[in-house]
Amino acid sequence: MSQNPLGVHALVFAGGTTPDEMSLIIDQTAAAGYDILELSLHDSPNLDVADARGKLEAAGLGIVCSRGLAFTADVSSDDAEVVARGARLLHDSLQITHDLGGTHFTGALYSALGKYGHALSSAGRANVVATLKDLAVDAQDKGMTLGLEICNRYETNVINTAADALRLADDIGHDNVVIHLDTYHMNIEEDDFSRPVRLVGDRLGYVHIGENHRGFLGSGHLDFASFFHALADIDYTGPVTFESFSSAVVSPTLSNDLAIWRNLWNDGPALARHALSFMTNQIATARAV
């Protein structure tokens, strides 16, 4: 068994969060042998929270929720009304995570998920900091942790590197705000796969494992060995979650936001079983050295 709780993203199995979809997602996550399900809250209006919580508890699964924002509800905007809509969405999403039984809410909590046509303004950054300070207090009152997922330049203009994320976390100034590294984004923005891990160190709270093309692990060119060795070097024992997207499983909103145009796999359960084995082996190998 891995020393890290291992997770899988719900979009490996289904595109939405209706009760039927959640039954499928939870059954497949448990059948593949995972500890945690990560659920994107892009489809939260269709989510029956009490029903999903019961199914998660019956399956013995932990839950982590994630989301990005929209350009109409963007806390990095200069427009106070747009920021307020984004803040409401974040607090609502935090409450949903709590009501599902989760303690960890992560993602691009600081901006819309999409290509910006301009650099982040100083006013926009100040709005991010103020909003996330409030959210961190709300999370603290609920015994919860916030993750700042570092995304690439084509999905946000707020934080693109580990150094960016640490500066933002410092400005937010709450201990329950942790850094979330993702190998897919690191491949675009970082110099290598080990220095950012060591830079973040004990402030690392969540990890996404994804290939450079977001398909089967090991079928791309990412240097997973150095990444997992760096995790072992800092003695990271937090969650490691597999994230993969294919046009075979479509979320009407998120698939477009993430530019999921290609069919990289058809069989989500087989993909999930392969990923669990891959991550378990990488963690064991890195810790054995």
N, C-alpha and C positions, 0 to 999 in steps of 0.2 A: 504493500500500500504506500501511496505517496504521503510525505509529511505535510503537503499542502492540500487543503480542500480543493477538489477539481470541479470545474463548472463547464456548462455548455450554454450557448446563446439559444433562446427559443426559436429564432429564425432559421435554425438548422432544420426545424420540424414543421413549422406552420407560420403563416404570415400575419395572423391576427391573434386576438385574445378573447374570442367568444368562449362560452363554457365548453362547447364541443372541441374547439381548438386547444383550450387549456388541458382538457382531459388527454388529448393526443400528446401534447407537448410533455406533460408531466409523466405519462406512462412511458414514453420513449426515453426521456431523460433518466428515469429510474432503471429501465431495462438495459440501457447502455452502461450503467454502473457509476454514474456521476453522483457527487455529493450535493451540488448546487445547481439550481436553474437561474440563469440571468434572463430577466424579462424586460424588454424595452417597453416603455409606457406610451409609445406613439399611438397606440390603439386603446388607451385606457377607458374611453367612454363605453366600449363593448365589454369591459372586464367586470365580471361578477366577483368582487373581492372576497366575500365570505365563502363562496363556493370554491374559489381557487385556493384559499388558505386551507380549507378542509382537505382538499385533494393533495396539496403539498405535504401537510402533516401526515396524512395516511400513507404517503409514499416515502416518508422520512427524508424529504429533501429540504435543504436550505434554499432561501430565495434572496437574490440581489436584484435591484431594479436600476435601470439606466434610462437616460433620455438625452436628447439635444433639444434645442428650442427652435422656434420658427422666426422668420424675419418680421412677422407681425407681433411677435411676443419675445423680443430679444433684449435681454438685460444689458447688452453692450451698446445699445442704441443711445443716441443723444436725445431721443424723444421720450419725455417722461411717461406718456401714456403707454407707449410700446414697452418700456421697462416695467411698468406696473403690471401689464398683462403677463410678461415673462415671469415676474416674481410670483404672481398668483399661481401660475402653472407649476413652478418649482415647489411651492409650499403644498399645493394639492398633491403633487407627485410624491413628495416626502411622506405625506399622510397615507397615501395608498401603500407605499412601501412598508410603513409601520403596521398598517392594518393587515397586510399580507403575512406579517411575522418577520419581516426583514429588518436588519440593522444597518444595511449599507446601501446608500443611494449614490450613484456615480454617473459619469458621462460628461458630455459637453454642457455642463450646467451654467456656463458663462456666456453662451452666444447661440445664435442660430446655427444650424448644421447646413452649410452651403458655401458657395464661392462668393466672397465679398469683392466688391468693385473698388474698395478703398482700404487704407490702413485704419487700424483702430485709433479713435481719437482719445485725447486725454480725458475728456468728459465721459466718453463711453467706458473707458477703463475704470474711472471713479464710480460709475454706476454699477459695474460688475462687482467691485469690492464692497460697496455698500449693501448691495442685494445679498451677496453671499455671506457677509457678516451676519445679517438678519437670519438667513437660512441656517447658518451654523449654530446660532443660539436656539432656534426652533429644534434643530436636530439634537443638540445637546440635552434639551429638556426631554426628548424622547429616547435618550440613550443611543443615539444613532451617529453614524459616520458619513461624511460626504467625501466623494472621490472626484478629483479634478482629472478627467481623462484628457491626455495631450493628443490633439488631433492635427492632421497635416494642413498645410497652407490652403488647400483647395476645399477644406471643410470648416475652417475658422480663421479669423485674423487675431485671435486673442492670445492663445498659447500654442506654440508649435514644437517646443523642445522642453526637456526636463528642467533646464535652467529657467525658462519662462515660467513654468508651473511653480517652481519653488519661490520665485519672486512674488507671484500672485498669492500663493498660500501664506507667505510671510506678511503680505499686506492685509489679508483677511484676518490673520492673527488668532486663529482658534485651533486648539490641538486636535479637534475631531475632523479636521480637513486634511485629507491625505492625498498622495500623488498616485495616479493611475497610469501605468505605462502600457503601451500597446505596440507589439512588434511590427504590425502593418504600418502604423504611422511613423515609428522610429526609423524604418527602412527609408522613408522619404526625407526625414528631417535631421536625423542624428548622424554623427561621424562614424559611430560603430554601435555595437550592441552591448558593450560592457560598461563603458564610462558613464553613460546616463544612469545606469542601475546603481553604480557606486556613488555617484553624485547625490542621488535621492536618498540612498541608504535606508535608515530606519523610518523614514517618512513615506516609504513605499507601502501602500495599503491595498492595492488591487492590480492585477495583471491580465491583459488580454493577449492570447496567443493567436496570431493569424498569419497566414502566408502572404508573400508580396502580392499575389493575385487573389487572395482570400479563398483559395480552394483547399484541396487535401494538404495536410501538413507533410513536409518533406518533398513535395512535388515542385516547389519553387526554389528560389536561390537564397533564402534567408539563413543567416548563421545562428541557428538555434542553439548550437553547442555553446558558443561563447555567452549567449544570453542566459542560459540555464546555469552555467558555471558562475556567472556574476550573481545570480540570485542565491546560489549556494554560498558564495563568498560573503554576502551580507546577511546570511542566515535568514532569508525571507521565508516565513512560514504561513503567509496569508494566501488568499484564494488565487488560483490560476484558472482562467476561463478561456475556453476555445470559442473563437468567433469566426464564422464563415458565412458567406452569402453567395447565392446563386439565383439566376432567374427562374430556377425550378420552383422556388418558394418565394412568392411575391407578396410584399406588404405594399399596398397602393401608395402610401406616403413615403415610407422609409426607403424602399427600393429605389425610388427616384432621387431622393436626397443623397443617397450613397452611390449613385451611378452604377447600379447593379444591372448591367446590360447583357452580361454573358452567362451562359449556362455552364458552370464549372463542375457541377455534380447533379445527379438526379435522386440519389438514395441517401436521404439525410441520416437515417439510423446507421447505415454502414459507415458514413463519414464520421459520425459521432463516436462509434466504437473504435475506429482507426485513430481518431484524435486522442481518445483517452489512453490508448496503448502508447502512442507516440509521446505524450506528455509525461506519463508515468515512467517510461524508459529514460527520457531525457533528465528528469529530476533525479532518478536513482543513479544514473551514470555520473551526473555532476557532483552529487553528494558523496560518491564512492571515491573520488579522486583525492 
